Amino acid sequence: MFSENLTAMRKIHSITQEDLAEAVGVSRQAIAKWENGDTVPDIEKCQKLAQIFGVSLDDLVNHQTENIGLPVPPKGKHLFGIVTVGEKGQIVIPKKARDLFSIQSGDQLMILGDENTGIAIMKADEFMMFAEEVRKNFGK
């Protein structure tokens, strides 16, 4: 996983092995060995790589592109996987997303949509607090 992610991120960012090696403080050969899966960098080098590419360390090391065919998402952005819409329009929010956003059974969610960009989901109480702030600050 790591070697594939490193190679993909380097190519997405149009960085040569030489330039990446200089940024991390290693030789070009070290980068080539990491990309070939012959060796792995120490944790400090991994953190530096994640910082350079703007991704989380966990995603750089563990992201599995074969599941969905997409590269490591930018830090703070998440790709939780694919869900299937049931007959009545229901979906199951993946556990990782529920845990990250503290979504529990019984929570009310607001579904927002833009015909050009898609659907967004957020907790209804947080949306209402945001809407109230907007009303107070701009609705005068």
N, C-alpha and C positions, 0 to 999 in steps of 0.2 A: 504494500500500500504506500509506504513512505516514498519509495523510489519513484513510483508512478506519479504520485502527487507532486513531488519535487520537480520532476521533468515537465509535467503539465504546467505547473505554476511558472516555471522559468520561461517556457515557450509563450504562454499567455501574456506575460509581461515583457516579451521580446528582449530578454536579458541573455547574453552569452554566458557560457560557463566561466570564461575568463573574468567577465565583469562581476558575476555572482561571487566567484572565489575571492576577488579583491574586496568586495563589500563584507564578506563574512570573515576574511582574514585567513584563508586557506589556499592551497594550490588548486589549479584547474583540475589536476588529476584526482584530488580528493572529491571534487564535485562530480566528476565522471564516475568514480567508484560508488558514490552515494546513489547516483541515478541508475547505475547498473545493478544495484542491490548487493554489491560486493562487501560494502561496509556501511555503517550508519554513523552519523555525527553524534557528538556528545550533546547533552541537554542544552548547554549554553548556545551551541551552534544551531540547534533546532529552534530555540527561542529567537535567535537572530534571523533565521530564515523566515519564520512565521511573521516577524515584524516587517521584514523587507517586503513580503508579499501581502501584508495586511490581512492575514488569516489567523485563526486561533491555532495554538500549538496542537490541541487535540485534533482538529480537522486536518492539519498538515500531516500528522502522523497516522490518523485512523480513518480518514474519509475513504469510502469505498466507491470509486467511480463506476465500477462494473454494475452496481445496483441500478443506477439511473443514467449513467453515461455523461454526467456533468462533473466539471472540476470542483475543487474546493471552493466553497462560498466565501466571500469577504467576511472579515471579523464582524460579529454582531448581526450578520445575516444568516438565515437558517433555511435549509432545505430538509424538511422532515420526512419526505417520501410521498408516495402516491396513495391517495385514498379513493375508495369507490363510493359513488353516490347510490344510496338505496332507492327503492321504489317510491318512497315518500319524500325524497330529497335529503334524507339524513346522511351524515358522514360521521366517521369516528375520527376524532382528533388524535393523532399519534401521541403516545405516552410521553415521549421526550418533549413535545410541544406543551402538553398539559403541565408537566413538571416545571419546565422553564418559565412558563407564564402563570403558574399557580392557578390553573383552571381545575375546578373540582365539580363533582356531580351537583347539580342544582344551580350552578352559576348561570346568570343570564348573559348572553353574548349579543353584541350588535353586529349585524352584517352590513357592511358598506360596499358600494359598488361603483365602478366607473366603467362605462362601456368600452373605453379604449385600453384601460390597464388591468381590469379584473376586479376581483372581490378581496375585501379585507375583513378580518374578524377581530374584534376587540371586546373586552369586558364592558358590559352595558353601563355599570356604575362609573367606570373611568371615562367613558365617552360622555356621559352626562355631566361629569365634573368639568371636562374640557369644554363642552358646549356652554356651560354656565359661565366659565371664564371668558370665552369669546363674546358671549352676550353682554357681560359686564364691561368689557374693555372696548368693544367695537359697536355695541348696540345702542350707545348713548345718543 
